[in-house]
Amino acid sequence: MREIKFRAWDKETQQMTTSGHLWLSEPPHEFTNKFELMQFTGIKDKNGVLIYEGDIIAELQYGTEKLVNHRQVKYSLAGFDPFQDSPGNCGCCGGGKDPERWQVCGNIYENGDLLKG
């Protein structure tokens, strides 16, 4: 069974937090104005780092540390999938691509520039 965890980007302080008491103390109608909530995918990268929705992962070439490209982890009907925009993708977690080839290198709020270029 997958562990359910969340983190949130605080839009006011421009900081990431995993401390649920911060966003749970907000009135529901103000929550979405102040926080962007992201769910844990249930997957860890090659270094054991938890992968959350909104993370940017580096896809590494098998057997090397060579960077293939950066991808944003998104949620789709098939589940969490950093490869949903890839040709030939067939579902959750990159159509069976190995998380041992992934390395979390940031998130879309603090490191969005990694997806450019």
Phi and psi in degrees as GROMACS dihedral restraints (atoms count N, CA, C in turn):
[ dihedral_restraints ]
;  ai    aj    ak    al  type     phi  dphi    fc
    3     4     5     6     1   -76.3    20    10
    4     5     6     7     1   136.5    20    10
    6     7     8     9     1   -73.0    20    10
    7     8     9    10     1   132.0    20    10
    9    10    11    12     1   -96.1    20    10
   10    11    12    13     1   116.5    20    10
   12    13    14    15     1  -138.6    20    10
   13    14    15    16     1   154.4    20    10
   15    16    17    18     1  -135.2    20    10
   16    17    18    19     1   159.1    20    10
   18    19    20    21     1  -137.9    20    10
   19    20    21    22     1   167.6    20    10
   21    22    23    24     1  -141.9    20    10
   22    23    24    25     1   143.1    20    10
   24    25    26    27     1   -93.1    20    10
   25    26    27    28     1   119.7    20    10
   27    28    29    30     1   -84.4    20    10
   28    29    30    31     1   111.4    20    10
   30    31    32    33     1   -67.6    20    10
   31    32    33    34     1   -27.4    20    10
   33    34    35    36     1   -78.5    20    10
   34    35    36    37     1   -46.6    20    10
   36    37    38    39     1   -90.3    20    10
   37    38    39    40     1    -9.5    20    10
   39    40    41    42     1    58.1    20    10
   40    41    42    43     1    43.7    20    10
   42    43    44    45     1  -134.5    20    10
   43    44    45    46     1   150.7    20    10
   45    46    47    48     1   -90.0    20    10
   46    47    48    49     1   139.7    20    10
   48    49    50    51     1  -138.5    20    10
   49    50    51    52     1   145.0    20    10
   51    52    53    54     1  -111.5    20    10
   52    53    54    55     1     7.8    20    10
   54    55    56    57     1   -85.8    20    10
   55    56    57    58     1    96.7    20    10
   57    58    59    60     1   -57.6    20    10
   58    59    60    61     1   -29.1    20    10
   60    61    62    63     1   -63.1    20    10
   61    62    63    64     1   -24.7    20    10
   63    64    65    66     1   -67.0    20    10
   64    65    66    67     1   -47.8    20    10
   66    67    68    69     1   -87.3    20    10
   67    68    69    70     1   -24.8    20    10
   69    70    71    72     1   -73.0    20    10
   70    71    72    73     1   -18.4    20    10
   72    73    74    75     1   -81.8    20    10
   73    74    75    76     1    -9.6    20    10
   75    76    77    78     1   -78.5    20    10
   76    77    78    79     1   143.0    20    10
   78    79    80    81     1   -61.7    20    10
   79    80    81    82     1   140.4    20    10
   81    82    83    84     1   -52.2    20    10
   82    83    84    85     1   -37.8    20    10
   84    85    86    87     1   -72.3    20    10
   85    86    87    88     1   -17.3    20    10
   87    88    89    90     1   -99.2    20    10
   88    89    90    91     1   -15.5    20    10
   90    91    92    93     1   -55.2    20    10
   91    92    93    94     1   -51.7    20    10
   93    94    95    96     1   -70.0    20    10
   94    95    96    97     1   -20.6    20    10
   96    97    98    99     1   -76.4    20    10
   97    98    99   100     1   -26.1    20    10
   99   100   101   102     1  -103.5    20    10
  100   101   102   103     1   -31.4    20    10
  102   103   104   105     1  -127.9    20    10
  103   104   105   106     1   148.7    20    10
  105   106   107   108     1  -114.1    20    10
  106   107   108   109     1   111.2    20    10
  108   109   110   111     1   -87.9    20    10
  109   110   111   112     1   138.1    20    10
  111   112   113   114     1  -131.9    20    10
  112   113   114   115     1   137.9    20    10
  114   115   116   117     1   -99.6    20    10
  115   116   117   118     1   145.7    20    10
  117   118   119   120     1   -67.7    20    10
  118   119   120   121     1   136.6    20    10
  120   121   122   123     1   -80.3    20    10
  121   122   123   124     1   -16.6    20    10
  123   124   125   126     1    89.0    20    10
  124   125   126   127     1     4.5    20    10
  126   127   128   129     1  -119.8    20    10
  127   128   129   130     1   144.5    20    10
  129   130   131   132     1  -112.8    20    10
  130   131   132   133     1   150.8    20    10
  132   133   134   135     1   -80.8    20    10
  133   134   135   136     1  -174.5    20    10
  135   136   137   138     1   -61.6    20    10
  136   137   138   139     1   -20.6    20    10
  138   139   140   141     1  -101.4    20    10
  139   140   141   142     1     7.0    20    10
  141   142   143   144     1    83.3    20    10
  142   143   144   145     1    10.1    20    10
  144   145   146   147     1   -79.3    20    10
  145   146   147   148     1   133.0    20    10
  147   148   149   150     1   -64.9    20    10
  148   149   150   151     1   135.7    20    10
  150   151   152   153     1  -102.0    20    10
  151   152   153   154     1   123.3    20    10
  153   154   155   156     1  -110.5    20    10
  154   155   156   157     1   156.3    20    10
  156   157   158   159     1   -56.0    20    10
  157   158   159   160     1   137.6    20    10
  159   160   161   162     1    92.6    20    10
  160   161   162   163     1    -9.6    20    10
  162   163   164   165     1   -71.6    20    10
  163   164   165   166     1   155.5    20    10
  165   166   167   168     1  -109.2    20    10
  166   167   168   169     1   124.2    20    10
  168   169   170   171     1  -113.2    20    10
  169   170   171   172     1   148.1    20    10
  171   172   173   174     1   -95.3    20    10
  172   173   174   175     1   128.3    20    10
  174   175   176   177     1   -90.9    20    10
  175   176   177   178     1   123.8    20    10
  177   178   179   180     1  -104.6    20    10
  178   179   180   181     1   147.0    20    10
  180   181   182   183     1   -69.7    20    10
  181   182   183   184     1   140.2    20    10
  183   184   185   186     1   -53.8    20    10
  184   185   186   187     1   135.8    20    10
  186   187   188   189     1    75.1    20    10
  187   188   189   190     1     1.3    20    10
  189   190   191   192     1  -138.8    20    10
  190   191   192   193     1   175.9    20    10
  192   193   194   195     1  -104.7    20    10
  193   194   195   196     1    16.4    20    10
  195   196   197   198     1   -72.1    20    10
  196   197   198   199     1   128.0    20    10
  198   199   200   201     1   -73.2    20    10
  199   200   201   202     1   128.0    20    10
  201   202   203   204     1   -90.4    20    10
  202   203   204   205     1   -50.4    20    10
  204   205   206   207     1  -172.5    20    10
  205   206   207   208     1   171.8    20    10
  207   208   209   210     1  -103.1    20    10
  208   209   210   211     1   144.0    20    10
  210   211   212   213     1  -136.5    20    10
  211   212   213   214     1   148.5    20    10
  213   214   215   216     1   -95.5    20    10
  214   215   216   217     1   134.0    20    10
  216   217   218   219     1   -80.8    20    10
  217   218   219   220     1   122.7    20    10
  219   220   221   222     1  -127.3    20    10
  220   221   222   223     1   163.2    20    10
  222   223   224   225     1  -103.1    20    10
  223   224   225   226     1   131.8    20    10
  225   226   227   228     1  -130.9    20    10
  226   227   228   229     1   179.0    20    10
  228   229   230   231     1   -61.1    20    10
  229   230   231   232     1   -24.7    20    10
  231   232   233   234     1   -83.2    20    10
  232   233   234   235     1    -8.0    20    10
  234   235   236   237     1   119.0    20    10
  235   236   237   238     1  -163.3    20    10
  237   238   239   240     1   -76.5    20    10
  238   239   240   241     1   131.7    20    10
  240   241   242   243     1  -153.1    20    10
  241   242   243   244     1   107.0    20    10
  243   244   245   246     1   -76.9    20    10
  244   245   246   247     1    -4.2    20    10
  246   247   248   249     1  -118.5    20    10
  247   248   249   250     1    19.7    20    10
  249   250   251   252     1   -64.7    20    10
  250   251   252   253     1   -19.9    20    10
  252   253   254   255     1   -96.7    20    10
  253   254   255   256     1     7.6    20    10
  255   256   257   258     1   -85.0    20    10
  256   257   258   259     1   141.9    20    10
  258   259   260   261     1   -61.6    20    10
  259   260   261   262     1   135.9    20    10
  261   262   263   264     1    80.5    20    10
  262   263   264   265     1     7.6    20    10
  264   265   266   267     1   -67.0    20    10
  265   266   267   268     1   141.6    20    10
  267   268   269   270     1  -127.4    20    10
  268   269   270   271     1    30.2    20    10
  270   271   272   273     1   130.6    20    10
  271   272   273   274     1  -158.0    20    10
  273   274   275   276     1   -55.2    20    10
  274   275   276   277     1   142.1    20    10
  276   277   278   279     1    58.9    20    10
  277   278   279   280     1    41.8    20    10
  279   280   281   282     1    74.0    20    10
  280   281   282   283     1    30.3    20    10
  282   283   284   285     1    61.1    20    10
  283   284   285   286     1    36.0    20    10
  285   286   287   288     1    92.2    20    10
  286   287   288   289     1     5.3    20    10
  288   289   290   291     1   -62.2    20    10
  289   290   291   292     1   144.5    20    10
  291   292   293   294     1   -78.9    20    10
  292   293   294   295     1   120.4    20    10
  294   295   296   297     1   -60.5    20    10
  295   296   297   298     1   -17.0    20    10
  297   298   299   300     1   -66.7    20    10
  298   299   300   301     1   -12.4    20    10
  300   301   302   303     1   -97.5    20    10
  301   302   303   304     1     2.4    20    10
  303   304   305   306     1  -107.2    20    10
  304   305   306   307     1   145.4    20    10
  306   307   308   309     1  -138.7    20    10
  307   308   309   310     1   121.9    20    10
  309   310   311   312     1   -67.3    20    10
  310   311   312   313     1   127.5    20    10
  312   313   314   315     1  -126.8    20    10
  313   314   315   316     1     9.8    20    10
  315   316   317   318     1   155.6    20    10
  316   317   318   319     1  -163.4    20    10
  318   319   320   321     1  -144.0    20    10
  319   320   321   322     1   166.6    20    10
  321   322   323   324     1   -67.3    20    10
  322   323   324   325     1   -19.8    20    10
  324   325   326   327     1   -86.1    20    10
  325   326   327   328     1   -37.0    20    10
  327   328   329   330     1  -101.5    20    10
  328   329   330   331     1   -21.1    20    10
  330   331   332   333     1  -135.9    20    10
  331   332   333   334     1    31.7    20    10
  333   334   335   336     1   -56.7    20    10
  334   335   336   337     1   -23.8    20    10
  336   337   338   339     1   -64.2    20    10
  337   338   339   340     1   -19.9    20    10
  339   340   341   342     1   -64.8    20    10
  340   341   342   343     1   -22.9    20    10
  342   343   344   345     1   -86.8    20    10
  343   344   345   346     1    -9.1    20    10
  345   346   347   348     1   -88.8    20    10
  346   347   348   349     1   147.6    20    10
